Structures are given as structure tokens and as C-alpha cells.
Amino acid sequence: MTDSHEIAGGRLRATIRAQGGELVAFSDADGPLLWHGGPEWPRHAPVLFPVVGRLAEDRLVHEGHSYHLTQHGFARDSLFAWAERSGSRAVLELRESPATLALYPFRFVLRMIYEIADGALSVTTRVTNPGQDTLVCGVGAHPAFLWPLAPGVPKQRHRLTFPQPEPGPGLAVAGGLLGPAIPLPFAGRELDLDEALFADDAIVIPNVANAAVRFAALDPAGREIRALSVSWEGYKDLGIWSKPTGAPFLCIEPWFGMASPVGWHGEFADKPGVLKLAPGASRDFVWRATPHFVPTASPG
């Protein structure tokens, strides 16, 4: 649990842990940006693989055989091996094993690549199929950022802003599974944040129109006090989540794949939205966190 490595560059620092291949700290010169873990939720930025969300009855069916695979998969609870460690970059790797094959009957190589450069932290999930059969999986990121992002700012004075309007629809969540289509709670490009948004679980946006969002704490006049942007490449869906009971973090989660729809049962390869990789193929999924320097202002 203590096998970790710190990378840094300019104003930014990050710590990665071999357990879960997980980012566990991220800060700029103004202080922490990533949730530190705590009783509300013990994780920081778990790696979601080989599923995103829940499967119905936690059951994966492949070629008629049933496997027990719990929410978000096993990568977040697995010990990764270090492949590279330097001052600004860290690479970890997880491969199939007898333990994973008992839960998920596919060969895989999963690499997590963390790098600080050009004022941003980039996190690349690289999935490779070393086997002779098609690799079927889901891939997701789950970083939890501090909310409030700036000390002394009420949660309700925070906003997500997209480059363009997100037309929706979203999807409801019922017992961890995907329910019917619902309207998204955005006002144009913006979502004013409030704990009540998460009373029914995450905001789920399939086939998200945008590839970035800006998360900002605002003063009483609506000016930014602290802000960061999260952008992504390769992912096609987005989740936005906090604990429905209230917690001091906000998760901005790019995904490729989602939970099973309510009432859906079938072969994993036929599940809506899964990734299918041919033998020998690789695919990268990237998210970046870019803090923005904001001149000092009073929270008010």
C-alpha cells in the first residue's frame, strides 16, 4: 500500500501508487486538487477495467459460461508492476493471471501511463490484446477532485462549463444499472453544482458531445477563484458523480462503456457500448487535468 512514486513538473506534483495503479495525490502550487480519500469514499482516482459500472447480478457471460465480476472490475484492487519511473513520468502494468481469468476469461495487458508536461497531468490507459481471440472490455477513469475546490467557497458556488452545449439525453441510474433516458440538468453549456444533483446517483451522458469540461469555484460576483479543466481522448461517455449523501469531492469520469441497462442479460460481447479489440491490437484512452492560474481573489 505504500509502494508509490511522485512525479513533478513546473507548478504540478502527482503521486501514483502500485496498488490499483492509482493516482492518489495531485496538486499545484496553490495546494491539493485531488480528493485525499477518507470515510466518505476511500478511493482517489480508481482505474475502471474490465467493466465500467455494474453488470446485472454482477455476472459476466462469455460463450455460455458465467463469471462473477463486481462493479468497475478488478483493476482498481490489483497490484500493478512498475514499468518505468522518472521525475515526470511513471508507467505501471497489469496482465492477466489465474486470479483474473477466474473472473474475466480474456488475456490482456493494461498499462497506466502518468506524465506531467506543459502544465497538465496526463493519464493514459493503454489496453492491448495479446491473445488469439477478440478482447471485450470497458475502460474508465474515475478521478475525484476536491469540492469545494477552494477553501471557504460553498459547494453551490461551483460550476461545470462545457465548450458547447451538451444536448443529451442522459440516462437514469437504478440500482447501479442504466435506466431510461432523462433530460440533462444543464443550462446551455453550464451546470451549476449542488449536492441534490446526485440524489439518484451519477449524471450519465452517453456519447458525450464534448471532449473537455472546466470545473471552477466562483466568488459572489461569479468570477473564478480556482479552476481546472479535464479533457479526454478516446473515451465516448461521461459520468459526473458525488456521494448522494454529500461528500467533499466531485468525480469527472470519462468512460468507454457503461453499466448494463436494466433488464439486459446476455453475452458480454453483445453488451451495449463495449470495446472490442482484435488480436494484437492496442488502444489508448487519455484524460488530462490542467489547473488554471487565477489571480488571488477573496471567496467572499
N, C-alpha and C positions, 0 to 999 in steps of 0.2 A: 504493500500500500504506500510505502514511502519512496519507491523507485521512480523518481521524477527528474525532469530536466527543464531548465529555464532557457528561453531564447529571448533576445532583445534586439532593438534597433531604434535609434532616434528616441522618441518620447515613449516608446511602447515596450512592454515586457509581457511575457506569457510563460506559464508553466504547464507542462504536459506530463501525464502520469502513465506508466506502463499498464497499470490495472485499468482495463476498459479502453486503453488508447485515448484517454480523455483529456481535453483541455480543462484544467482545474483553476487557473487564475489568468486574468488578462487585465492590464491596467495601462493608463497613460500617465503623463506627468501630473495630472490632476487627481489621480487616485484610481481605485478599482472600478472596473466596468462590468465584470462578470460576477454573478451570484457565487458566494463563497461556500454554499452548501450549509444545511442547518436542519433543525427539526421540521420545518415546513416542507422541505424536499431535500434529500441528502446529496443529490447529484448537481453537476455544474453544466456540462455540455455533452451528454452521452451520445455515443455513436449508435445509430439505429441500423441494424443489419442482423439477419437477412430479411426481416419484415419491418414495416412501419405500422405502428398501431397494433390492434388485436386481430387475430384470426378467430372466426366463430368457434367457440368452445376450446380455444387455444389449440386447434387441431389443424395440422398441415397434411393434406392428402396428396400423395405422389404415386402415380401408377397403381392406384388402388390400396396402397399402404398408408397407414395413419401414423403421424408423429406428433408428439406433444411439444409445442413451441409457444412460449408465452409472449406477452406484449413486447413489442420492439426488438425481439430477438435476443441472442446471447452475446453479441459482441461487447455490449456495454458492461458485461460482467466477466469478460475474459481477460486473461493476461496476454498482452501483446509483447512481441520481441522488438528490441531496438535494432533498426537497420542503419540508422545514421543519427549522429548528434553533433551539432556545431553551435556556434554562438548565435546564429539567427535562424537555424533550421533544425527540425527533428523529424525523423521518419520511423514509424512503427509498423509492424506486420503481424497479421494473424492468418493462419492457414487452417484448413480442415484437420480434424483429429478424430480419433474414435469417439470422443465425447461429443463433438459437434455432429458427427454423422449419425449418432443415435437420435438427434433432434431434427436434423436437416440433411437430407440424403444427397448432398451436392458437394463436389470439390470446389474450392475457391482459394483465392489469395486476396486478402483485404489489406490495403496499405493506407495509413493515415499520414499525410504529409503536412506539417505545420511550418509556416515560414513568415517572418516579419520582413517586409521590404516596402519602400515607397509609402511609408506612413500607414500601412494596413497590416493586419494579420490575415493570412490566407490559410484555409483549411481545405485540403484536397482529400477526398475519399476515392481511392483507385481500386476498382473491382476487376479482377482478372479471372478468367475461366481456364484453369489448367487441365480440365478433364476432356473426355471424349463426347460428352453429352451437353446439351444446352443447359446453361446455368440460369435458374429462375430465382429472382430475389427482389427485395425492396431495399432502398438505401435512403437514409435520412439523417439530418443534423438536428440538434436539439439544444442550442446554446441558450442559457438563461442569463439575461442582463439585469443589472440592478434596476429596481423600480420601487422607490424613486431613484432616478439616475443622478440627481444632485441632492445633497442633504438639505433638509428643510423645505423641500418642494412637495406639496401634496400630490398624491398619485393622480388626481383628476387634472392636474396641470401638466400632463404629458400627452404627447400626440405622436401618432404614426402618420407619415406623409409619403405617398407613392408618387413616382414621376408622372403617372397618368391614372385616370380613374380605373378602378377595379370593378368591372361590370357584374361579376358573379354569374350565376348564383353560388352561394356557399352550400355546405352540406351540414345538416344537423348531426349530432353525436348522441347515440342512445346505447348506454351500457358499454361504451368503448367502441361500438361499431358505427358504421355510417348510416344515417337515416335519410330522410327526404331532402330535396333541395329547399333552401330557405334564402331570403334576401340577405345580403351582406349589410352590416350596420355602418357603412361608410357615408360620409358627406362629401361627395366628389372624390378628391384624391386623399382625403383626410379621415383619420379615425381618432376621435378624442377618447382617451383611455379611462376606463373605470372598472373597478373590480366586478361590477354587475354584468359586464360583458361575458364573463366566464362562468356564470351561474350554471349553465348547461354544458360545461366543458369547453373544448377549444373552438376557435373560429377556424373552419376548414375551407380552404379555397382550392378547388381542383383546377388544373390547367390555368394557373395564375398568369395574368396578363403582364405583370411587371416582373422585373428581374432585380429589383432593389427596393428598399424602404428606409426612410430616415426616422429615427427614434429620438425625440427631443423632450427635455424638461423646459418649461416655459415660466417666465416671470408673470406678474399680474397683468402686464400690458401685452402679453402674448409673444414676447421676444424670447429667443432661445437663451438658456443659461448653460446647458450642456447638451451635446448631441453626438450621435454616431449613426453611420449608415451601415446597413447589412445588405450585401449584394450576393448574387448566386449565378452559377452557370451549370447547365446540365440537369438541374432539377426542374420539375414541371408542376409541382403542387406546393402549397404553403399552409402551415399551421401557425396560429398565434394563440398562446396559452399562458395562463397563470392558474394557480390553485383556486378552485371555485370558492374555497373558504377564506381566501385572501392570503397573500404571501408577498414578500418584498422582492419579487423578480418578475420579469416578462420574458417568455420564450418566443423567439422568432425562428421558425423551423422550416427550412427548405426541404422538400421531400421528393423522392421518385417512388411513388406508391403510397397507398393509404390503407386504413383498416378495411376489413371485409364489410360489404354492405349488409345491413340487417336482412336476415333470411337467405343470405347466399351461402351455399355449400357446394363444393366441387373440387376438382383437381386444382392444385396450387398454380399450375401453368396456365389455367384458364381464369384465374382471379383477375378482375379488372385492374389495370394500371401497373402490373408487374413488369420488371425489367427482364429481358431475355438476352443472354449473351452466348454467342456461338463459341464452340471450342477454340481456344487460343486467343479469344478477343479480350480486350480491356476497355474500360470506360471510366472517365474521370468526372467527379462531381465536386464542385468548388463553392465554398462560401467565404466571403471576406467581411471583416469588421473594420471600418475606417472611422476612428474618432475625429471629430471636427473641433478645431480650436475656436472657442467662443470667448470674446473679451469678458473680463470679470464683470459680473452683474449681481445684484442682490436678489435672493429668492423672493423677498417681499412677503 
